[in-house]
Amino acid sequence: MSIAVRHVTKTFGKFVALDDVSVSIPSGGLTALLGPSGGGKSTLLRVIAGLETADSGQVEIDGVDATDHPARRRNVGFVFQHYAAFKHLSVRRNVSFGLEIRKRPKPEIAQRVDELLALVHLEQFADRLPAQLSGGQRQRMALARALAVEPAVLLLDEPFGALDAKVRKELREWLRRLHDEVHVTTIFVTHDQEEALEIADEIVVVNNGRVEQVGTPDQLYDEPATDFVMRFLGPVTQLGDELVRPHDLELHAADPGGGASGQVERVTRVGFEVRIELSVGEQRVQVTMTRTQAQALEVRTADRWWVRPAPGAPTVRVDGRPPETLVPAGS
Amino acid sequence: MAERAVAGRRSRVRHLLRGIAIVYVGLLVVWPVAMVARHTFADGFDAMGRALSDPLVTRSLWLTAQVAFGAVVINTIFGVGISLLLVRYEFPGRRALSALIDLPLSVSPVVVGLALILVYGADGWFGPVLGATGFEVIFAMPGMVMATAFVALPLVIREVVPVLYEIGDEQEQAARSLGANAVQVFRRITLPAIRWAVVYGVVLSLARSLGEFGAVKVVSGNVVGSTQTATLVVEQRYQDFEQDIAYATSFLLALAAIVCLVVVSLIRPKEGATR
């Protein structure tokens, strides 16, 4: 069930959350909306779900213009960051909610709920209240509840954002496996680039209310379209007027051609990784390599080295903005 | 040693504060109410018997119950509706409406009564229209219910609004995305979440409505045997030197209010138990 978003604009007062966004989501895939907080990705998801109304533009779900359909007619499953569990209902009643609303026969509901509880490994918790579950269990319940109505698309808004790091990692791997079983078109919002790169088939990078780039994890990593995408997907450093990843830089004793000369200011070792800081003219350039490589080269403070991007390494030109090494969110 | 001294001082302060609170509530509330009970039963159940065999008194008690019931029903329906409006919707004048809702708490009930007469009385705005249709508001039941509802208006709203803020609207959004329409969302999700706040607001409204005096006195005309409520009977009998009946009726009113509050504290789950 594909989704097409066309020229959607959404403002909250003076704040432009979505600025003429167009994106199409292929059927059956697991797509990540990736971007920084406040960049508009959650708003985009909520517009697709019908929980927010776009100021202008169009949302098409499975070839049908759903722009004017209220949330309850769009047949989407929505999973919230903070679970939105129905606190007064048992796990079983939470999951069966959508089916009860649709007035399905009781035996059918019972059977379907049993299947779903087995799918999310909550069979033995069926009669508990949400308050008696852990965060990860509540989120799995919310997922079963959303899947119960056999939605055309499953939308997850920072589904693992409220969980601790270990549970988050387990759940995202589990989500990937679940998706391989269920095959429902799924979009999830995240600000964690590692999460997106690890489990998504396709990533839509959203920033400042605009789509920066759409592509597979490999495309995004190897061919970042903008300096924002490059910065967001991991640490970067600036050499001349090009952004490059620190581990894509090579050090040479003699000029290899296309390099710049610099002096080693600092060498820091963190586990298997060695971080070398060079001053090249006015610039401070970060280079990372493995401990083995650094030992072979015998890099020491105050040495002079030639530095250049490895052949074929992705680089992006910057337009005068100073390099800032973004700390990857969530790590 | 120093720590123990600090702890000792703290516990002395706590005892002192507790003492002040007990004396304050005792002098202002418990003792006077207890005196009403003592006077009522000064001669055993004689006074109570005489009051309950006086048809004018029983009629006034029945009338009070009817008026209070009407006012509570109106305030519950509109109270929950206005609370949802205030919390879940953005609209121009929302803050003004929110402030206006506290007005009945700050305006004297006598003023409320006079204001209703100005609008609905024979010489009022709607007076001629109402007179033509033969529907009596002032000096009749509808006016008394309106006056009582006005006075008790904020009580349900002030209980429900904070709970609506606290539960947020994500559960409602989830229900909508699962296919529930507005009525289903309200009945299955919102109402169960706010039910204790509604019950508490209803009981407070009921207690307040039973005791309403000023506004009802103005709009009812205080017609003996017809539009005289229990509180009006208390005043009249007290002035007519029938103190025993005044005390007995007062006691019944106080008892009803206390029963309301006790019932609520019994049925209300402990804080946090359902969350």
Interface residues (C-beta under 8 A of the other chain):
Chain A: A49 G50 L51 P70 A71 R72 R73 R74 N75 V76 G77 F78 F80 H82 A84 A85 F86 K87 H88 F97 G98 I101 R102 A131 A142 R145 A146 A148 V149
Chain B: I167 E170 Q171 Q173 A174 A175 R176 S177 L178 G179 A180 N181 Q184 R188 I189 P192 A193 T274 R275
